[in-house]
Amino acid sequence: LVVGRSLDAMSRTLKTDMCNLKHPGSPATANLAKMEPFLKAISYVCSFWVDHLTKYLEDRSTDSLCYKEYLSDRGRIHEFLLKHLLHWFEALSLIGTVDRGIKGLHSLELMIRKSSSERTLSHKSFLHDAIRVFRQCRQAVEETPLQVYCSALIFSPENSLVRQNFRLETRHWISGLPRIPIEWSPCLQTLEGHTAWVNAVTFSPDGQQLASASRDRKVRLWDAAT
């Protein structure tokens, strides 16, 4: 199975600051020439392993052995995310596909929902939390890969499963942490881009896009998932 080999390859390769950016403010485009050979080796599997899993499972029963092996609590994907979620998004930032990672988390969550199994409760909860974390800090991580170990963690609620799981990854030089609510608020994401009041907002018929019209005489299209 392509997914299994992809998980193996990423687990062997991904690590903290894999391209030696060092500073958390270093942009994703820094030293691109130096990073390019390394990124070529992992870019495809990082970007498309969830797509391969989706295609493999689309014609199979939710009770299949594949579902149990890959999607159950402490299955291969759950274990990978518990160890390498932040590394994966650092790599996605370096290769410019953070949105594909967020959509991949959505796809995994949907697959688990379809399985309707009690053996996926922990995995589903972790995925749901991870989606919220990366929707909240998407711009910071997209522009500066190492913010995945800073902004993504310290600005998530204290009870965030991702924050708790990766608490040791928080940068040691951050001495004073901001006061953050214990739980997630009802607000999923704030969309910024217009320079004047927004007069109208509407979803596309399939719910995949959002259109906003403003007094700045612009219409903006938003990806509803990211």
C-alpha positions in Angstrom: 0.0 0.0 0.0 1.4 3.4 -1.0 0.1 4.9 2.2 2.2 2.6 4.4 5.3 3.3 2.5 4.6 7.0 2.6 4.2 6.9 6.4 7.4 5.0 6.7 9.3 7.5 4.5 8.0 10.5 6.4 8.7 8.9 9.8 12.3 8.3 8.8 12.8 11.8 7.3 10.7 14.4 9.1 12.2 16.1 12.2 12.3 19.5 13.9 14.0 22.2 11.8 14.8 19.8 9.0 16.3 22.5 6.8 18.3 24.2 9.5 16.4 27.5 9.4 17.3 28.0 13.1 15.3 31.2 13.7 11.5 30.9 14.1 11.0 34.0 12.0 12.9 32.6 9.0 10.5 32.6 6.0 9.6 29.5 4.0 11.5 30.9 1.0 14.8 31.4 2.9 17.8 29.5 1.4 15.4 27.8 -1.1 18.3 26.7 -3.3 19.8 24.8 -0.4 16.5 23.2 0.6 15.3 22.2 -2.9 17.1 18.8 -3.2 15.9 17.8 0.3 12.3 18.9 -0.4 12.1 17.0 -3.7 12.7 13.8 -1.8 9.7 14.2 0.5 7.4 16.7 -1.2 5.1 14.2 -3.1 4.4 11.9 -0.1 3.9 14.8 2.3 1.4 16.4 -0.1 -0.5 13.4 -1.4 -0.5 10.5 1.0 -4.0 11.3 2.3 -5.3 11.4 -1.3 -3.9 7.9 -1.9 -5.6 6.6 1.3 -8.9 8.2 0.2 -8.7 6.5 -3.2 -7.8 3.2 -1.6 -10.7 3.2 0.8 -13.5 4.7 -1.3 -14.7 1.3 -2.6 -14.0 -0.6 0.6 -16.1 -1.4 3.6 -15.6 0.7 6.8 -15.0 -2.6 8.6 -12.1 -3.6 6.4 -8.7 -4.5 7.9 -7.3 -1.4 6.2 -9.6 0.8 8.2 -8.6 -1.0 11.4 -4.9 -0.8 10.7 -4.8 2.8 9.6 -7.7 4.7 11.1 -8.3 3.2 14.5 -7.0 4.6 17.8 -3.3 4.0 17.9 -3.4 2.8 14.3 -0.6 3.7 12.0 -2.0 7.2 11.1 -2.9 8.1 14.7 0.6 7.1 15.9 2.2 9.1 13.0 0.3 12.2 13.8 1.0 11.9 17.6 4.7 11.9 16.8 5.1 13.9 13.5 2.1 16.2 13.1 4.2 19.3 13.7 7.1 18.0 11.6 4.6 17.2 8.8 3.3 20.8 8.8 6.8 22.2 8.9 7.5 20.3 5.7 4.3 21.4 4.1 5.2 25.0 4.9 8.6 24.6 3.3 7.1 23.2 0.1 4.2 25.6 0.1 1.2 23.2 0.6 -0.1 24.0 4.1 -3.7 24.2 2.8 -3.3 20.6 1.4 -2.4 19.5 4.9 -5.4 21.1 6.5 -7.7 19.6 3.8 -5.9 16.2 4.4 -6.9 16.4 8.1 -10.5 17.2 7.1 -10.4 14.1 4.8 -9.1 11.9 7.6 -11.8 13.1 9.9 -14.5 12.4 7.4 -13.1 8.9 6.8 -13.2 8.2 10.5 -16.8 9.5 10.8 -17.8 7.1 8.1 -16.3 4.2 10.0 -18.7 4.8 12.9 -16.5 2.8 15.2 -15.8 3.3 18.9 -12.2 2.3 18.2 -11.6 5.7 16.6 -12.7 8.1 19.3 -9.3 9.3 20.4 -8.0 9.6 16.8 -11.1 11.6 15.8 -10.8 14.0 18.7 -7.1 14.6 18.0 -7.8 15.2 14.3 -10.6 17.7 15.1 -8.3 19.6 17.5 -5.5 19.6 14.9 -7.8 21.1 12.3 -8.7 24.0 14.7 -5.0 24.5 15.6 -3.9 24.9 12.0 -6.8 26.9 10.8 -6.1 29.4 13.6 -2.3 29.7 12.9 -2.4 29.0 9.2 -0.9 32.3 8.0 1.9 32.2 10.5 2.9 28.6 9.7 2.5 29.2 6.0 4.9 32.1 6.0 7.4 30.9 8.6 7.7 27.1 9.0 9.2 27.0 12.5 6.1 28.9 13.9 4.6 25.4 14.0 6.5 25.0 17.3 5.7 28.5 18.6 2.4 30.2 17.5 0.6 26.9 16.8 1.1 25.7 20.3 1.2 28.8 22.6 -1.9 30.3 21.1 -4.0 27.1 21.3 -6.2 26.6 24.3 -4.7 25.0 27.4 -6.8 21.9 26.9 -6.0 21.6 23.2 -5.0 17.9 22.5 -2.3 19.0 20.1 -0.8 21.5 22.6 -0.8 18.9 25.4 0.7 16.2 23.2 3.5 18.5 22.0 4.1 20.5 25.1 7.8 19.6 25.2 8.2 21.1 21.6 7.3 24.6 22.8 10.4 26.7 22.3 12.4 26.9 25.5 13.3 30.6 25.1 9.6 31.6 25.4 9.6 32.6 29.1 6.3 34.4 29.4 3.4 32.5 27.8 0.2 34.5 26.9 -3.0 33.9 28.8 -5.1 31.7 26.6 -8.6 30.3 27.3 -8.8 26.8 28.5 -11.2 25.6 25.8 -11.7 26.6 22.1 -14.2 29.4 21.6 -17.1 29.1 19.2 -15.2 31.2 16.6 -13.5 28.9 14.1 -11.6 31.4 12.1 -11.4 35.2 11.3 -11.2 36.0 7.6 -9.1 39.1 6.9 -8.5 40.8 3.6 -11.2 43.5 2.9 -10.3 47.2 3.7 -13.9 48.3 4.4 -17.2 47.0 5.7 -18.4 43.7 4.3 -21.9 44.0 2.9 -22.7 40.5 1.8 -21.5 36.9 2.4 -22.7 33.7 0.7 -21.6 30.1 0.3 -21.4 28.3 -3.0 -24.1 25.6 -3.6 -21.6 22.9 -2.7 -20.4 24.7 0.5 -16.8 24.5 -0.6 -16.3 28.3 -1.2 -17.4 31.5 0.5 -17.8 34.8 -1.4 -17.7 38.2 0.4 -18.6 41.6 -1.1 -17.3 44.8 0.5 -17.6 48.6 0.3 -13.9 48.4 -0.8 -15.5 47.5 -4.2 -14.0 44.0 -4.1 -15.4 40.5 -4.1 -13.2 37.9 -2.4 -13.5 34.1 -2.7 -12.5 31.9 0.3 -11.8 28.2 0.6 -14.3 27.1 3.3 -12.1 24.3 4.6 -8.9 26.4 5.1 
